[in-house]
Amino acid sequence: MNKKILGLATAALLSLSMSLQAAPVTIKFSHVVAENTPKGQMANEFKRLVEANEKLKDKVVVEVYPNSQLFGDNKVLEAMLLGDVQIAAPSLSKFKKYTKQLQLFDLPFLFKDMAAAEKFQQGPEGQELLNAMKKKGLVGLGYLHNGMKQLSASNPLRVPADAAKQKFRIMSSDVLVEQFEAVKAVPVKKPFSEVFTLLQTKAIDGQENTWSNIYSKKFFEVQPYITESNHGLLDYMVVTSEEFWSGLDKDVQAELKTAMDKAIALGNKVAAEKAESDKKTIAESGRSEIIELSDEDRQKWVDIMKPVWKKFEKEVGAENIAAAQKAGE
Ligand code: LMR
């Protein structure tokens, strides 16, 4: 074989071997919160674990997009079904277009505390709900905690009548509409990325969120009062598209699931810590007064908001409501 033929044969072999080596799968993980939050840290930990995993090396690349940089929560699931995003973790209040069942998690005063939420999510009913959107092409990979919601406002809220006629930003959930209408307030559905400006310009009077979101997005700097109501849950479902997930090699899928479970465990730890530390930082800032409710006043909020459950019982399932309550016993 002369030199020229040998050179050509080598080049052909090289290009064949390069084309046989599959290009790495890119996972775009899009979310709306800051990086110093439970979800922000969970997403970064997932990326770190995938990069550190020898079995995933050269096979998977993870790109994390925080702060609604890529998509807001209103668009991210559509984008996922189109293949433009592979992982997201919207709040459980944002899946209404795909299933009514997850509205369960929004029912006011349903979960006694985070331990009850964890117990329900890991129990049979919670695990079943991870599959609630399969027919629509979305699969739940797990739940992630943020925490219990508090009410922030421009006026002090001690009893439900204090909320009357006040405009509150809510996530895109009909349960939350009913919850605020129950106290004669005006709910306004808006994306998370707009909340700070809406509060700052006084286009709205208040909002509900967890300590870590109130702190990381600086809502406390433009809301003089925060009522420690713990009236509802703000947790997430980590989701991916069925088409993307089932198209992965089985061993890659298993490694990714393990990395996700570990990242979620870290996120949950951060959530528990931040519920304490971000509340403390807000209290120490002196920017916002934290109102603690007496048992008697808290009961007034429970009594007026709890009837909302009945309206959604059919959609979320009475058995799921019962299981969620039982988790708190
Ligand atoms: C909100 O919209 O208030 C939250 O869902 C944001 C988040 O993802 O924590």
Boltz pocket constraint, residues with backbone or C-beta under 6 A from the ligand:
constraints:
  - pocket:
      binder: B
      contacts: [[A, 32], [A, 33], [A, 89], [A, 90], [A, 91], [A, 146], [A, 171], [A, 190], [A, 191], [A, 192], [A, 208], [A, 209], [A, 213]]
      max_distance: 6.0
